[in-house]
Amino acid sequence: MPQLRKMYITSGKPLPHVGVKLKQLLKEKRLSNAWLCRQLNVNGTAANQYIRQQSMHAALMWKLGQVLNFDFFAWLSREFPMESSTPLEQDLQQQIIDLKKENELYKNLLMGKLG
């Protein structure tokens, strides 16, 4: 796990613990580890192993998400320490800035004519 420690140091924020989130979801939904194992068709100790894992393979998070009706990927995205935006979001932000400038210009023009 040296890579995980290195990532912690460079990001400044600890990696989200997927197993802890899984345990929290099971508790909130009042579901047992045995129920989860039956849903995933795995042996009885698998849920305990999942809960101990800080990170998981995407396929496992996908299956868990389907069973628990929870989007692990969106949750991880919200936990990500950086702000990121899509090109569409960037374009919309620029449009907002431009419209605010235009609005201010019109206010100034109106105030000049009325005042």
Beta strands, then each sheet from edge to edge (+ up, - down):
end
